[in-house]
Amino acid sequence: MAEPYLSELRSIVEQANLRCKTPGGILCRHFFSGAAAYVDGHIFMTLTTVGLALKLPEDDRSTLFDQGAKSLQYFPQAPIKKDYAVLPSRLLDDHSRLSDWISRSIDFVLG
């Protein structure tokens, strides 16, 4: 079940990686029933049944929440992952803006 998520996440990373050059690159792996992207051993992005989520600082998450993002909660009784925002679908179609947000996420986890 995770394979489609892994393939899709790799595709997203390939498109964004044109603007997000990082030493050592970005590694995508299976993550529970989805996939996660890592940079320098740190998870910065997940793609699961709940959507594409980025790990971001509070100000960036607030901006995204104002634009329709949701808190990350993998299933109803699970805790909310407070450092993550699940992106609204319309942002996924805007490759330039998505690349910018992915860059911010990478900077955050590396900072």
Buried (B, 14 or more C-beta within 10 A) or exposed (E): EBEEBBEBBBEBBEBBBEEBEBEEEBEBEBBEEBBBBBBBEEBBBBBBEBBBBBBBEEEBBEBBBEEEBBBBBBEEEEEEBEBBBBBBEEBEEEBEBBBBBBBBBBBBBEE
